[in-house]
Amino acid sequence: MHIVDGALSNPVVIGGAVLAAGGIACGLRSLTMERIPAAGVLSASFFVASLVHVPIGPSSVHLIMNGLAGLVLGWAAFPALFVGLLLQAVFFGFGGLTVLGVNTLNIALPAVLAGLLFGRLISRGTPVTGAIWGAVGGSFSIAATTLFVGFSLALSGDAFIPAAKLVFVAHIPVMIIEGLLTGFAVLLARKVKPDLFFALQRGTT
């Protein structure tokens, strides 16, 4: 789901960079010492999961796992995912440096929204209930990311609207897969390390 260099208009690139910088700043303020190990693991998970991708026009289809990052880290998902995107752009040429801000915004903001909407629900009730909400959050983050990518493309010109529609349709299977993976990850975390989610909720109150 990386948008490549040259695919977007300059106003979209600049606006995305500014908004991403704001998100990273908010994320760094909330990145406590206790969350740094989790941030590192989730950043690496995103990096590895999105290495295998299938190009479709100006974007690509691949796993992201940004929903899990948002559910665990909240706003700290911004710097965690930014690092993963930066390394992918530098070492593998995925996306690009000029669109790094837009790609960060499109992937990290849905992660944060998933955390805000479903984080408290995950930390309540039984682990199974939390896993169900985790699956919903994982699918939501992918759906939101595809909408953000499509919106970014559409803002750059009418010629990109068909590509924007293709991005959403192509990622429907990814929404299902990521929902299942996120749900199982939440279930495991609730059983072996339940304070992973409770700590985040204490930090956002």
DRENDO-1510 file (C-alpha; in Angstrom, 1 decimal, always signed):
<recs>
REC; n; res; u; v; w
REC; 1; MET; +0.0; +0.0; +0.0 .
REC; 2; HIS; +3.0; +2.2; -0.5 .
REC; 3; ILE; +2.4; +5.1; -2.9 .
REC; 4; VAL; +5.4; +5.6; -5.1 .
REC; 5; ASP; +7.4; +8.8; -5.7 .
REC; 6; GLY; +5.9; +10.9; -8.5 .
REC; 7; ALA; +2.4; +9.6; -8.2 .
REC; 8; LEU; +1.0; +12.5; -6.1 .
REC; 9; SER; +0.8; +16.2; -6.6 .
REC; 10; ASN; +3.1; +18.6; -4.7 .
REC; 11; PRO; +0.3; +20.0; -2.4 .
REC; 12; VAL; -0.7; +16.5; -1.4 .
REC; 13; VAL; +2.9; +15.5; -0.7 .
REC; 14; ILE; +3.6; +18.6; +1.3 .
REC; 15; GLY; +0.3; +18.4; +3.3 .
REC; 16; GLY; +0.9; +14.8; +4.1 .
REC; 17; ALA; +4.4; +15.5; +5.3 .
REC; 18; VAL; +3.2; +18.3; +7.6 .
REC; 19; LEU; +0.4; +16.2; +9.1 .
REC; 20; ALA; +2.7; +13.2; +9.5 .
REC; 21; ALA; +5.3; +15.3; +11.3 .
REC; 22; GLY; +2.5; +16.4; +13.7 .
REC; 23; GLY; +1.5; +12.8; +14.3 .
REC; 24; ILE; +5.1; +11.7; +14.9 .
REC; 25; ALA; +5.5; +14.5; +17.4 .
REC; 26; CYS; +2.4; +13.5; +19.3 .
REC; 27; GLY; +3.6; +9.9; +19.2 .
REC; 28; LEU; +7.0; +10.7; +20.6 .
REC; 29; ARG; +5.5; +12.5; +23.5 .
REC; 30; SER; +3.4; +9.4; +24.4 .
REC; 31; LEU; +6.3; +6.9; +23.8 .
REC; 32; THR; +7.2; +6.1; +27.3 .
REC; 33; MET; +10.1; +3.9; +28.3 .
REC; 34; GLU; +7.7; +1.0; +29.0 .
REC; 35; ARG; +6.3; +1.2; +25.5 .
REC; 36; ILE; +9.6; +1.3; +23.6 .
REC; 37; PRO; +10.1; -2.5; +23.5 .
REC; 38; ALA; +6.6; -3.0; +22.2 .
REC; 39; ALA; +7.1; -0.2; +19.6 .
REC; 40; GLY; +10.3; -1.9; +18.4 .
REC; 41; VAL; +8.6; -5.3; +18.0 .
REC; 42; LEU; +5.5; -3.8; +16.2 .
REC; 43; SER; +7.7; -1.7; +13.9 .
REC; 44; ALA; +9.7; -4.8; +13.0 .
REC; 45; SER; +6.4; -6.7; +12.5 .
REC; 46; PHE; +5.2; -4.1; +10.1 .
REC; 47; PHE; +8.5; -4.0; +8.3 .
REC; 48; VAL; +8.5; -7.8; +7.7 .
REC; 49; ALA; +4.8; -8.2; +7.0 .
REC; 50; SER; +4.8; -5.6; +4.3 .
REC; 51; LEU; +7.9; -6.8; +2.5 .
REC; 52; VAL; +5.9; -9.3; +0.5 .
REC; 53; HIS; +3.8; -7.2; -1.8 .
REC; 54; VAL; +2.0; -7.4; -5.1 .
REC; 55; PRO; +2.2; -4.2; -7.1 .
REC; 56; ILE; -1.1; -2.7; -8.5 .
REC; 57; GLY; -0.6; +0.5; -10.4 .
REC; 58; PRO; +0.7; +3.2; -8.1 .
REC; 59; SER; +0.2; +1.1; -4.9 .
REC; 60; SER; +0.6; -2.5; -3.8 .
REC; 61; VAL; -1.2; -5.2; -1.9 .
REC; 62; HIS; +0.4; -6.6; +1.2 .
REC; 63; LEU; -0.1; -7.2; +4.9 .
REC; 64; ILE; +0.5; -4.2; +7.2 .
REC; 65; MET; -0.5; -5.0; +10.8 .
REC; 66; ASN; -1.0; -1.4; +11.5 .
REC; 67; GLY; -4.2; -2.1; +13.4 .
REC; 68; LEU; -2.3; -4.1; +16.1 .
REC; 69; ALA; +0.3; -1.3; +16.3 .
REC; 70; GLY; -2.5; +1.2; +17.0 .
REC; 71; LEU; -4.3; -1.0; +19.5 .
REC; 72; VAL; -1.1; -1.5; +21.5 .
REC; 73; LEU; +0.7; +1.8; +21.1 .
REC; 74; GLY; -2.0; +4.5; +20.4 .
REC; 75; TRP; -0.3; +7.7; +19.1 .
REC; 76; ALA; +3.1; +6.1; +19.5 .
REC; 77; ALA; +2.2; +4.0; +16.4 .
REC; 78; PHE; +3.2; +7.1; +14.3 .
REC; 79; PRO; +6.9; +7.0; +15.1 .
REC; 80; ALA; +7.0; +3.2; +15.1 .
REC; 81; LEU; +5.4; +2.9; +11.6 .
REC; 82; PHE; +7.4; +5.8; +10.3 .
REC; 83; VAL; +10.7; +4.0; +11.1 .
REC; 84; GLY; +9.5; +0.9; +9.3 .
REC; 85; LEU; +8.5; +2.9; +6.2 .
REC; 86; LEU; +11.8; +4.9; +6.2 .
REC; 87; LEU; +13.8; +1.7; +6.3 .
REC; 88; GLN; +11.7; +0.1; +3.5 .
REC; 89; ALA; +12.2; +3.2; +1.4 .
REC; 90; VAL; +15.9; +3.4; +2.0 .
REC; 91; PHE; +16.8; -0.3; +1.7 .
REC; 92; PHE; +14.2; -1.7; -0.7 .
REC; 93; GLY; +12.8; +1.4; -2.5 .
REC; 94; PHE; +9.3; +0.7; -1.4 .
REC; 95; GLY; +7.3; +3.9; -1.7 .
REC; 96; GLY; +9.9; +6.6; -1.7 .
REC; 97; LEU; +11.3; +9.4; +0.3 .
REC; 98; THR; +9.3; +12.3; -1.2 .
REC; 99; VAL; +6.0; +10.5; -0.3 .
REC; 100; LEU; +7.2; +9.2; +3.1 .
REC; 101; GLY; +5.0; +11.7; +4.9 .
REC; 102; VAL; +1.9; +10.7; +3.0 .
REC; 103; ASN; +2.6; +7.0; +3.4 .
REC; 104; THR; +3.2; +7.5; +7.1 .
REC; 105; LEU; -0.1; +9.4; +7.5 .
REC; 106; ASN; -2.1; +6.9; +5.5 .
REC; 107; ILE; -0.9; +3.9; +7.5 .
REC; 108; ALA; -0.4; +5.4; +11.0 .
REC; 109; LEU; -3.5; +7.5; +11.3 .
REC; 110; PRO; -5.8; +4.6; +10.8 .
REC; 111; ALA; -3.8; +2.7; +13.4 .
REC; 112; VAL; -4.3; +5.5; +15.9 .
REC; 113; LEU; -8.0; +5.6; +15.1 .
REC; 114; ALA; -8.3; +1.9; +15.6 .
REC; 115; GLY; -6.7; +2.3; +19.0 .
REC; 116; LEU; -9.0; +5.2; +20.0 .
REC; 117; LEU; -12.1; +3.4; +18.8 .
REC; 118; PHE; -11.4; -0.2; +20.0 .
REC; 119; GLY; -8.6; +0.0; +22.5 .
REC; 120; ARG; -10.8; +0.3; +25.6 .
REC; 121; LEU; -13.1; -2.4; +24.3 .
REC; 122; ILE; -10.2; -4.8; +23.9 .
REC; 123; SER; -9.1; -4.3; +27.5 .
REC; 124; ARG; -12.5; -5.0; +28.9 .
REC; 125; GLY; -14.3; -8.3; +29.3 .
REC; 126; THR; -12.9; -11.7; +28.5 .
REC; 127; PRO; -9.9; -12.4; +26.3 .
REC; 128; VAL; -12.2; -13.8; +23.6 .
REC; 129; THR; -14.3; -10.6; +23.7 .
REC; 130; GLY; -11.1; -8.6; +23.4 .
REC; 131; ALA; -10.0; -10.7; +20.5 .
REC; 132; ILE; -13.3; -10.1; +18.6 .
REC; 133; TRP; -12.8; -6.4; +19.0 .
REC; 134; GLY; -9.2; -6.7; +18.0 .
REC; 135; ALA; -10.3; -8.4; +14.8 .
REC; 136; VAL; -12.7; -5.6; +14.1 .
REC; 137; GLY; -10.0; -3.1; +14.8 .
REC; 138; GLY; -7.5; -4.9; +12.5 .
REC; 139; SER; -10.0; -4.9; +9.6 .
REC; 140; PHE; -11.0; -1.3; +10.3 .
REC; 141; SER; -7.4; -0.1; +10.1 .
REC; 142; ILE; -6.9; -1.7; +6.7 .
REC; 143; ALA; -10.2; -0.4; +5.4 .
REC; 144; ALA; -9.4; +3.1; +6.6 .
REC; 145; THR; -5.9; +2.9; +5.1 .
REC; 146; THR; -7.2; +2.0; +1.7 .
REC; 147; LEU; -9.6; +4.9; +1.9 .
REC; 148; PHE; -6.8; +7.3; +2.9 .
REC; 149; VAL; -4.6; +6.0; +0.0 .
REC; 150; GLY; -7.5; +6.4; -2.4 .
REC; 151; PHE; -8.2; +9.9; -1.1 .
REC; 152; SER; -4.6; +10.8; -1.6 .
REC; 153; LEU; -4.6; +9.6; -5.1 .
REC; 154; ALA; -8.0; +11.2; -5.9 .
REC; 155; LEU; -6.7; +14.6; -4.6 .
REC; 156; SER; -3.8; +14.4; -7.1 .
REC; 157; GLY; -6.2; +14.3; -10.1 .
REC; 158; ASP; -9.2; +12.6; -11.7 .
REC; 159; ALA; -6.9; +10.2; -13.6 .
REC; 160; PHE; -6.1; +8.4; -10.3 .
REC; 161; ILE; -9.7; +7.8; -9.3 .
REC; 162; PRO; -9.8; +4.3; -11.1 .
REC; 163; ALA; -6.6; +3.4; -9.3 .
REC; 164; ALA; -8.1; +4.6; -6.0 .
REC; 165; LYS; -11.1; +2.3; -6.5 .
REC; 166; LEU; -8.8; -0.6; -7.4 .
REC; 167; VAL; -6.8; -0.1; -4.2 .
REC; 168; PHE; -9.9; -0.6; -2.0 .
REC; 169; VAL; -11.3; -3.6; -3.9 .
REC; 170; ALA; -7.9; -5.4; -4.0 .
REC; 171; HIS; -7.5; -5.0; -0.2 .
REC; 172; ILE; -10.8; -6.6; +0.8 .
REC; 173; PRO; -9.1; -10.0; +1.3 .
REC; 174; VAL; -6.3; -8.3; +3.3 .
REC; 175; MET; -9.0; -6.7; +5.6 .
REC; 176; ILE; -10.2; -10.2; +6.4 .
REC; 177; ILE; -6.8; -11.7; +6.9 .
REC; 178; GLU; -5.5; -8.9; +9.0 .
REC; 179; GLY; -8.6; -9.0; +11.1 .
REC; 180; LEU; -8.1; -12.6; +11.9 .
REC; 181; LEU; -4.3; -12.1; +12.6 .
REC; 182; THR; -5.0; -9.2; +14.9 .
REC; 183; GLY; -7.7; -11.0; +16.7 .
REC; 184; PHE; -5.5; -14.0; +17.4 .
REC; 185; ALA; -2.6; -11.7; +18.5 .
REC; 186; VAL; -4.9; -9.8; +20.9 .
REC; 187; LEU; -6.2; -13.1; +22.3 .
REC; 188; LEU; -2.7; -14.3; +22.9 .
REC; 189; ALA; -1.6; -11.0; +24.5 .
REC; 190; ARG; -4.7; -10.9; +26.7 .
REC; 191; LYS; -3.8; -14.3; +28.1 .
REC; 192; VAL; +0.0; -14.0; +28.5 .
REC; 193; LYS; +0.5; -10.2; +29.0 .
REC; 194; PRO; -2.9; -8.5; +29.7 .
REC; 195; ASP; -1.2; -5.4; +31.0 .
REC; 196; LEU; -0.1; -4.6; +27.5 .
REC; 197; PHE; -3.5; -3.1; +26.7 .
REC; 198; PHE; -4.4; -2.0; +30.2 .
REC; 199; ALA; -1.2; +0.1; +30.3 .
REC; 200; LEU; -2.2; +1.9; +27.2 .
REC; 201; GLN; -5.6; +2.7; +28.5 .
REC; 202; ARG; -4.1; +4.2; +31.7 .
REC; 203; GLY; -1.8; +6.3; +29.6 .
REC; 204; THR; -4.7; +7.8; +27.6 .
REC; 205; THR; -7.0; +8.7; +30.5 .
</recs>
